[in-house]
Amino acid sequence: MSTAPRRGSEPTAPRRRPEPVAPLGGLSVDDFMRRHWQRRPLLIRQAIPGFAPPLDPAQLVALAADDAVESRLVMRRRSRWSLAHGPFEADEIPSLKARDWTLLVQGVDLHSDAAHGLLARFRFVPDARLDDLMISLAGDGGGVGPHVDSYDVFLLQAWGRRRWRIGPVRKPRLVPGLPLKILDGFEPDEEWLLEPGDMLYLPPGWGHDGIAEGPCMTCSIGFRAPSRHEFLAAFLAEAADAPGGPDPRFGDRGRAPTATPARLPDDLAATLSGWARDWRPDPARVDEFVGRYLTEPKPSVWFEPPAPMPLARFVRAARRNGLRLDRRSRMLWRGARLYINGEAPAVPRGALRLLRSLAESRRLDARELSELDAQAPIFGLLHAWREAGWIADGAEPSGRSG
């Protein structure tokens, strides 16, 4: 059977399966995005009624012992703060009966299917903006001090209770000499006590201070907001390393002897300045880099290739069970281009609709794949991704969902 899409299907967005219900209480996604996103905070009581944490405290502490996981331990003794970076042995984490400590575990969605499922509830914001799920575990009085983020954040109370004080911060000043970026003179104008299932949304630039009232666990859903400096630093570093066209080199044949050797020659300065002013990146190259940049896995992410599988056997298994993206894989599309885990692969002829569907739903059903010819070129690409550990058998992963 041909892999070519039906006439008229290509210009439209790929078919999407229903996403998990957005955790916004009785507020619609449209109303939230129009009235609150990047505008003003929102407290949502029982955003997820009956919510159960994706990990329990013991599982989170065990995750913090993994050297592939980013974790931090914040402790406060009166006005003195300390910060330590993991991995941590279990006996380094204070008891839940102790006061004034917080364990922060970053990127939990990369290591837990249940945590990844919770993060998927927030896909009403584009994947290119969705960053990760951080979970904090704290003893009574624990917190990280009043601070401000440069990105949007949802603070979902998972277990226990936490009191949040918030307020706008127009000119942030930090307390000097601390290992944490704690606001100096923070003046909140609202305060709430969150119970399990309650959630607080904060746009960028809002100061917030969360204090545990008894042992508690909080899920923080963060969003990616690249700065111009971060993006250009990455792009220009690659552009400088990549082979290109002609590479002129400065020359000064016929130069007269100088009596002022320490003076910067005008022709040398003008030539170098001109190279910088006149340089223009190729638009197609920039567009490709944007997609690769936004799907580049974090430095701590390592894919574990499975045991090799011959292509013919892979095709049979895929047509029988379907396929799903590994929870660590980042996949985006734009127009006729695809981007996955920092690469921009060539799209096999007729495969664009299915690959877009994989990006949107993060899986391909057995039915979709069984309709393809076993020799379809898309299977070669999917097999390569399977061998790299980027996709796996389509059977549902195990794990509790939030």
LUMTIKE-739809 format. One line per 2 residues: number of its first residue (from 1); their letters; for each residue x, y, z of C-alpha. Coordinates in steps of 0.05 Angstrom, whole numbers, plus 5000, padded with zeros to 4 digits. Example, Ala and Ser with C-alpha at 12.3 -4.5 7.8 and 13.67 -1.06 7.14 Angstrom:
1	as	5246:4910:5156 ~ 5273:4979:5143 $
# end
This chain:
1	ms	5000:5000:5000 ~ 5026:5070:4983 $
3	ta	5048:5115:5039 ~ 5023:5177:5002 $
5	pr	4970:5215:5041 ~ 4900:5222:5015 $
7	rg	4887:5282:4970 ~ 4875:5345:5010 $
9	se	4902:5318:5076 ~ 4972:5347:5073 $
11	pt	4957:5422:5082 ~ 4919:5409:5146 $
13	ap	4946:5395:5215 ~ 4954:5321:5232 $
15	rr	4899:5283:5267 ~ 4905:5289:5342 $
17	rp	4882:5241:5396 ~ 4848:5272:5456 $
19	ep	4896:5301:5506 ~ 4888:5292:5581 $
21	va	4839:5343:5611 ~ 4874:5409:5624 $
23	pl	4881:5420:5700 ~ 4846:5487:5701 $
25	gg	4786:5472:5745 ~ 4723:5501:5713 $
27	ls	4762:5550:5670 ~ 4768:5535:5596 $
29	vd	4836:5534:5562 ~ 4814:5590:5516 $
31	df	4795:5635:5574 ~ 4859:5619:5612 $
33	mr	4904:5635:5553 ~ 4866:5698:5537 $
35	rh	4858:5726:5607 ~ 4917:5699:5648 $
37	wq	4974:5670:5606 ~ 5033:5719:5612 $
39	rr	4984:5770:5642 ~ 4963:5757:5714 $
41	pl	4966:5703:5767 ~ 4910:5653:5779 $
43	li	4893:5609:5838 ~ 4855:5546:5818 $
45	rq	4824:5508:5875 ~ 4821:5433:5860 $
47	ai	4853:5439:5792 ~ 4860:5363:5795 $
49	pg	4809:5335:5845 ~ 4835:5275:5882 $
51	fa	4905:5286:5855 ~ 4957:5234:5874 $
53	pp	5031:5252:5868 ~ 5068:5217:5811 $
55	ld	5122:5195:5861 ~ 5120:5186:5936 $
57	pa	5173:5217:5982 ~ 5216:5154:5983 $
59	ql	5216:5149:5907 ~ 5235:5222:5901 $
61	va	5293:5214:5950 ~ 5316:5153:5911 $
63	la	5314:5193:5847 ~ 5358:5247:5879 $
65	ad	5411:5194:5890 ~ 5418:5184:5815 $
67	da	5478:5221:5785 ~ 5438:5230:5721 $
69	ve	5386:5271:5758 ~ 5393:5345:5776 $
71	sr	5376:5356:5849 ~ 5389:5408:5902 $
73	lv	5381:5411:5978 ~ 5364:5478:6009 $
75	mr	5368:5488:6084 ~ 5355:5548:6129 $
77	rr	5378:5561:6199 ~ 5349:5627:6222 $
79	sr	5375:5676:6170 ~ 5430:5631:6144 $
81	ws	5417:5592:6080 ~ 5456:5534:6050 $
83	la	5452:5501:5982 ~ 5481:5433:5962 $
85	hg	5478:5397:5895 ~ 5463:5323:5887 $
87	pf	5467:5266:5879 ~ 5450:5253:5952 $
89	ea	5453:5191:5994 ~ 5388:5176:6029 $
91	de	5418:5192:6097 ~ 5437:5262:6073 $
93	ip	5364:5281:6065 ~ 5333:5305:6130 $
95	sl	5275:5268:6161 ~ 5205:5293:6144 $
97	ka	5199:5309:6219 ~ 5256:5359:6213 $
99	rd	5244:5433:6198 ~ 5267:5484:6147 $
101	wt	5293:5442:6090 ~ 5273:5430:6017 $
103	ll	5295:5378:5967 ~ 5287:5400:5894 $
105	vq	5289:5348:5839 ~ 5290:5374:5768 $
107	gv	5265:5340:5705 ~ 5226:5286:5740 $
109	dl	5185:5276:5676 ~ 5248:5248:5643 $
111	hs	5252:5191:5694 ~ 5180:5174:5710 $
113	da	5123:5156:5663 ~ 5073:5180:5714 $
115	ah	5108:5247:5719 ~ 5112:5251:5643 $
117	gl	5037:5239:5641 ~ 5025:5296:5689 $
119	la	5067:5343:5646 ~ 5025:5322:5585 $
121	rf	4964:5354:5617 ~ 4996:5422:5602 $
123	rf	5004:5411:5527 ~ 4953:5465:5513 $
125	vp	5017:5506:5511 ~ 5064:5486:5453 $
127	da	5115:5432:5468 ~ 5170:5481:5446 $
129	rl	5152:5523:5507 ~ 5140:5466:5557 $
131	dd	5203:5453:5597 ~ 5199:5403:5653 $
133	lm	5168:5380:5718 ~ 5206:5395:5782 $
135	is	5182:5365:5847 ~ 5201:5394:5915 $
137	la	5196:5356:5980 ~ 5199:5397:6044 $
139	gd	5196:5392:6119 ~ 5155:5440:6160 $
141	gg	5177:5512:6146 ~ 5216:5491:6085 $
143	gv	5223:5537:6025 ~ 5274:5570:5980 $
145	gp	5259:5642:6000 ~ 5223:5696:5961 $
147	hv	5246:5696:5888 ~ 5224:5713:5818 $
149	ds	5225:5671:5755 ~ 5236:5694:5683 $
151	yd	5186:5643:5657 ~ 5114:5620:5670 $
153	vf	5103:5569:5724 ~ 5046:5526:5751 $
155	ll	5053:5507:5824 ~ 5011:5445:5838 $
157	qa	5004:5423:5909 ~ 5015:5347:5909 $
159	wg	5015:5328:5983 ~ 5011:5367:6048 $
161	rr	5000:5442:6050 ~ 5042:5502:6028 $
163	rw	5028:5576:6039 ~ 5044:5621:5980 $
165	ri	5055:5696:5984 ~ 5060:5732:5917 $
167	gp	5069:5802:5889 ~ 5095:5837:5826 $
169	vr	5169:5853:5824 ~ 5188:5909:5777 $
171	kp	5261:5922:5799 ~ 5286:5859:5833 $
173	rl	5341:5867:5885 ~ 5376:5806:5913 $
175	vp	5402:5795:5983 ~ 5478:5797:5975 $
177	gl	5523:5741:5997 ~ 5473:5683:5993 $
179	pl	5479:5619:5952 ~ 5407:5630:5929 $
181	ki	5375:5686:5889 ~ 5330:5712:5946 $
183	ld	5293:5778:5937 ~ 5311:5834:5983 $
185	gf	5252:5873:6011 ~ 5199:5829:5979 $
187	ep	5129:5857:5992 ~ 5073:5808:5975 $
189	de	5003:5833:5963 ~ 4966:5766:5963 $
191	ew	4971:5702:6004 ~ 4939:5633:5998 $
193	ll	4944:5565:6032 ~ 4944:5509:5980 $
195	ep	4917:5440:5994 ~ 4929:5377:5951 $
197	gd	4901:5387:5881 ~ 4903:5464:5886 $
199	ml	4946:5501:5836 ~ 4975:5570:5829 $
201	yl	4995:5599:5761 ~ 5046:5655:5759 $
203	pp	5069:5695:5697 ~ 5142:5717:5691 $
205	gw	5163:5772:5738 ~ 5119:5755:5797 $
207	gh	5155:5746:5863 ~ 5133:5686:5903 $
209	dg	5150:5655:5970 ~ 5125:5585:5987 $
211	ia	5130:5559:6059 ~ 5111:5488:6077 $
213	eg	5061:5482:6134 ~ 5080:5413:6156 $
215	pc	5115:5363:6109 ~ 5093:5373:6037 $
217	mt	5107:5360:5964 ~ 5096:5410:5907 $
219	cs	5099:5399:5832 ~ 5127:5457:5792 $
221	ig	5111:5458:5717 ~ 5161:5505:5684 $
223	fr	5164:5534:5615 ~ 5221:5548:5568 $
225	ap	5233:5621:5550 ~ 5300:5628:5513 $
227	sr	5333:5696:5518 ~ 5362:5729:5457 $
229	he	5431:5723:5486 ~ 5423:5648:5499 $
231	fl	5397:5634:5430 ~ 5448:5676:5393 $
233	aa	5505:5647:5434 ~ 5485:5577:5413 $
235	fl	5472:5596:5340 ~ 5535:5636:5330 $
237	ae	5578:5582:5363 ~ 5551:5531:5313 $
239	aa	5557:5580:5255 ~ 5630:5592:5272 $
241	da	5645:5518:5274 ~ 5606:5497:5212 $
243	pg	5641:5494:5145 ~ 5616:5547:5098 $
245	gp	5632:5582:5033 ~ 5692:5626:5018 $
247	dp	5732:5645:5080 ~ 5772:5708:5063 $
249	rf	5833:5724:5104 ~ 5862:5793:5119 $
251	gd	5923:5814:5079 ~ 5963:5878:5074 $
253	rg	6012:5870:5017 ~ 6050:5934:5004 $
255	ra	6043:5962:5075 ~ 6095:6014:5093 $
257	pt	6138:6006:5155 ~ 6106:6034:5218 $
259	at	6135:6078:5271 ~ 6077:6063:5319 $
261	pa	6073:5987:5323 ~ 6024:5989:5382 $
263	rl	5972:6028:5341 ~ 5915:5986:5313 $
265	pd	5918:5994:5237 ~ 5856:6027:5207 $
267	dl	5852:5977:5149 ~ 5855:5917:5196 $
269	aa	5801:5946:5242 ~ 5757:5965:5182 $
271	tl	5763:5896:5150 ~ 5745:5858:5214 $
273	sg	5688:5906:5231 ~ 5661:5899:5160 $
275	wa	5661:5824:5164 ~ 5619:5828:5228 $
277	rd	5571:5881:5200 ~ 5562:5849:5132 $
279	wr	5553:5777:5155 ~ 5483:5750:5143 $
281	pd	5463:5679:5160 ~ 5425:5639:5109 $
283	pa	5350:5642:5128 ~ 5341:5568:5115 $
285	rv	5399:5552:5160 ~ 5371:5595:5215 $
287	de	5302:5562:5210 ~ 5333:5493:5214 $
289	fv	5375:5513:5274 ~ 5314:5539:5311 $
291	gr	5280:5471:5306 ~ 5343:5434:5326 $
293	yl	5357:5482:5383 ~ 5287:5475:5412 $
295	te	5290:5398:5410 ~ 5361:5391:5436 $
297	pk	5359:5345:5498 ~ 5385:5374:5562 $
299	ps	5457:5358:5579 ~ 5436:5308:5632 $
301	vw	5394:5267:5583 ~ 5424:5201:5558 $
303	fe	5386:5154:5513 ~ 5396:5080:5525 $
305	pp	5395:5041:5459 ~ 5359:4974:5466 $
307	ap	5386:4908:5440 ~ 5392:4912:5364 $
309	mp	5332:4888:5324 ~ 5333:4871:5250 $
311	la	5291:4918:5207 ~ 5243:4864:5184 $
313	rf	5228:4843:5255 ~ 5220:4915:5277 $
315	vr	5169:4927:5222 ~ 5128:4867:5243 $
317	aa	5130:4889:5316 ~ 5111:4961:5299 $
319	rr	5053:4939:5256 ~ 5029:4894:5312 $
321	ng	5039:4939:5374 ~ 5048:5010:5347 $
323	lr	5104:5057:5370 ~ 5112:5111:5422 $
325	ld	5164:5165:5433 ~ 5210:5155:5492 $
327	rr	5190:5204:5547 ~ 5258:5238:5540 $
329	sr	5249:5251:5465 ~ 5231:5321:5442 $
331	ml	5198:5324:5374 ~ 5170:5385:5336 $
333	wr	5147:5401:5266 ~ 5139:5464:5225 $
335	ga	5113:5462:5154 ~ 5147:5405:5118 $
337	rl	5205:5401:5167 ~ 5213:5355:5227 $
339	yi	5259:5362:5286 ~ 5275:5309:5338 $
341	ng	5327:5309:5393 ~ 5369:5364:5361 $
343	ea	5367:5335:5291 ~ 5329:5354:5228 $
345	pa	5320:5288:5190 ~ 5300:5283:5118 $
347	vp	5227:5264:5114 ~ 5213:5202:5071 $
349	rg	5165:5215:5014 ~ 5093:5210:5036 $
351	al	5111:5203:5110 ~ 5100:5274:5134 $
353	rl	5029:5265:5158 ~ 5046:5204:5200 $
355	lr	5109:5236:5229 ~ 5070:5298:5248 $
357	sl	5019:5252:5281 ~ 5076:5220:5321 $
359	ae	5099:5288:5344 ~ 5029:5310:5365 $
361	sr	5005:5246:5398 ~ 5074:5219:5417 $
363	rl	5052:5151:5390 ~ 5031:5115:5327 $
365	da	4976:5063:5331 ~ 4986:4994:5303 $
367	re	4928:5007:5256 ~ 4963:5067:5226 $
369	ls	5027:5028:5214 ~ 4993:4964:5190 $
371	el	4962:5003:5133 ~ 5031:5018:5106 $
373	da	5071:4974:5059 ~ 5124:4936:5098 $
375	qa	5176:4966:5051 ~ 5154:5038:5063 $
377	pi	5214:5084:5073 ~ 5185:5111:5138 $
379	fg	5202:5045:5171 ~ 5276:5055:5158 $
381	ll	5274:5122:5193 ~ 5233:5096:5252 $
383	ha	5279:5036:5258 ~ 5340:5083:5263 $
385	wr	5304:5121:5319 ~ 5288:5056:5354 $
387	ea	5361:5036:5351 ~ 5380:5103:5382 $
389	gw	5330:5094:5439 ~ 5285:5151:5416 $
391	ia	5223:5109:5405 ~ 5199:5044:5434 $
393	dg	5146:4991:5428 ~ 5077:5021:5432 $
395	ae	5053:4982:5492 ~ 5030:5030:5547 $
397	ps	5085:5045:5598 ~ 5072:5026:5669 $
399	gr	5067:5076:5726 ~ 5015:5115:5764 $
401	sg	4987:5176:5731 ~ 4974:5241:5766 $
# end
